């Protein structure tokens, strides 16, 4: 797989959904292989359970979607995030995705050692973030 799209919006008539469709159409027209993670459609839970937290430093999880998403990230050369900015931040769903999928552990997304953080997703060469917001751009740029 060349490209992984991580989409985070619940409303099919949103501008974010139109962006998703445009990106998918563009990739298809260029014969670029892609996979889309639709966090809302897949009913991803951004919430850590007590069991998940007890496993945090081991790199294990009780959530099969976390394993699926991490495996997709390990295959991608390009990652595209499509998300709104709500209340001057990304939605809690996407924050939970980042927190649960980019977890610390042995050889997962990164490893924390004595001399710092070592990234494990070295296959990713490009990352794009496409956002929408009702706040003025100058205001978001100052956050």
C-alpha positions, 0 to 999 in steps of 0.5 A: 500500500502506498497511502493511508488516509486517516479520516475523522468526521462523522457527517457524510455531508461535511466539507471534510467528507468532500475533501476525502472523496476528492483525495480518494478520486485523485489517488485513484486517477493516478493509480496510487494504491490507498487504504482509508481508515474512517474512525467514525464508520469503524466505531473506533473507541478513543478511550483507554480501558483500565486493561489497556492502560495496564498494558501501555508500556508493554506495547500490547492492547485489548483493542483489535482496531489498534493492532489493525491501524498500527499494521496499516501505518507500518505498510504506508509510505504516505499518510494523509489525515483529514480532520476538522478543527473543533474548539481550536483542536482536533476532535477527541476521536483523533486524539484517542487514535494518536494516543492509542495507536502511537503507544509506547512499546517494544517496536511499535510506533516508537520506543523510549530509551535512555537516550531518547525516543526512537521512531519505528515508523521509518517507512513513512516518507510523507505526511499531510494534514488537511483540516477545516475550521470555522475559525479564522486562519490567523487565529488557528495559526497562533495556537 
